[in-house]
């Protein structure tokens, strides 16, 4: 997830630069442009993940760790399954990260722990799942598999 976060930072950086160029300058807090930028970034993140998952089942970070997302039966993902996986993962992982960031800003470690416990349930699910799959994979009908190393 840390590798994926670094890649998403790059996607967000480029997308935000393009958005600000199109908007004619920096986006100010509290403006309608800030909400438009947030929606635009969500669309860019969705485009990144869906493009990678539908092309070969792997993002660049997943390639580094030799993982692939597949349908429950082991086949290629459908667009519906990929979109569901993105939506459920966004709710789970995004909410956990957002809650921790908000708690950090408020400087309240108990709030950070409580919000992470609630929002991080989707990630913690893998610790107890019989196949070690995340909750968003269960809900979307997908699963992560290890990719065999190619022999050269």
C-alpha angles and dihedrals in degrees: 000000000000091000089048090050091055090051091047089051089058092047090049092047094053094041092049091049091052091046093051091048090052091045092052097243146354120333114243125218114261095021126122087245091066091058090045090051091051092051090046091052091050089053091048091050090049091049091050095050097039093048092051097042095046094046098051110337093256139094118205090263091050089052090054090054094038095240129139132189113226138170117273090263091052096256131117119297120259118226089249093054092046092050092047091049091051092048095048093043091048091053093047104037097028093050092048092050093044092049092051092047091050092048090049091053089049089047093228113136093185090055089048091052094046095047092046090050091053099038096036093060091101091059095041089052089080091066091064102028114111091230095035091245126150120249092247089057092051092049095046096045093244135116140197117240133183115249117229114243111254115241115227 
